[in-house]
Amino acid sequence: MNKTKLNQYIVNAFTDVLFKGNPAAVCILDSWLSDKILLKITQENNLSETAFVVQTNDKYHLRWFTPNGEIDLCGHATLATAFVYLNYIIPNEKSIAFDTLSGLLTVSLKDDLFTMDFPVYELKKVDVTTEMKDALGVDIVEAYMGRDLLCILDSKEKVHNIEPNFEKVKQLDGLLLQVSAKDDNVDCISRSFAPKCNVLEDPVCGSGHCHIVPYWAKILKKDEIIAYQDSFRGGYLYTKLNGKRLEISGKAVLFSKGEIYI
């Protein structure tokens, strides 16, 4: 029985050290497979994100899947995809643009730092509810809603030590739950929880920082924010707010390259 062979890379994004940052699979396709097969590949990979890319003429079409389905924007998988293309597929190029559900996303490479140009989410302040406090188990200073729910805590220690009740997190509004606080060493730290996507904690969430950075840029009155994702793997994001666009920069390292047979 003939099978289709697909090349797939696994890249640790927002780090230059193996086993840190956020791992993403990058699957290169000649043409689109059914969404059902794309989801099955994602679930088999069992990572927070698998990126799928199809090239038509000079355009690169990029889609992101969590184990629970397709998502509108993903930072670490975009960085991982750019890392694969600019290092192994078109190594003479220094930038690449992806056609996505969130529009055209450009990634440029300078030295070993990849810079992504992303849209920001408009934040609306919402009331802090008992349900939010119960889900997080701590007091919440402020809450905002974009695609995700952003909860601001009063200390980095609370962000570090938080142990959410994931069943209660699933009942909150928003796709993901972003938790953040001010930090002395960098500008802010955060953690990202995505049980609705079958990902309890996303190690380093680029799209989450499209909520987090605009908040801290306003509070700290500065456009350039260095953020640390305080997950069990950890990762740094170097960002610059440009109006309704956000530059997110980070490093990446290759973990593996393999083949999938469908």
Secondary structure, DSSP 8 states (H G I E B T S, - for coil): ----EEEEEEEEES-SSTT-SEEEEEEEESS---HHHHHHHHHHHTSS-EEEEEEETTEEEEEEEETTEEES--HHHHHHHHHHIIIIISTT-SEEEEEETTEEEEEEEETTEEEEEEE----EEE---HHHHHHHTS--SEEEESSSEEEE-S-HHHHHH----HHHHTTSSSSSEEEEEE-SSSSEEEEEEEGGGTEEEESS-TTTHHHHHHHHHHHHT-SEEEEEE-SSS-EEEEEEEETTEEEEEE-EEEEEEEEEE-
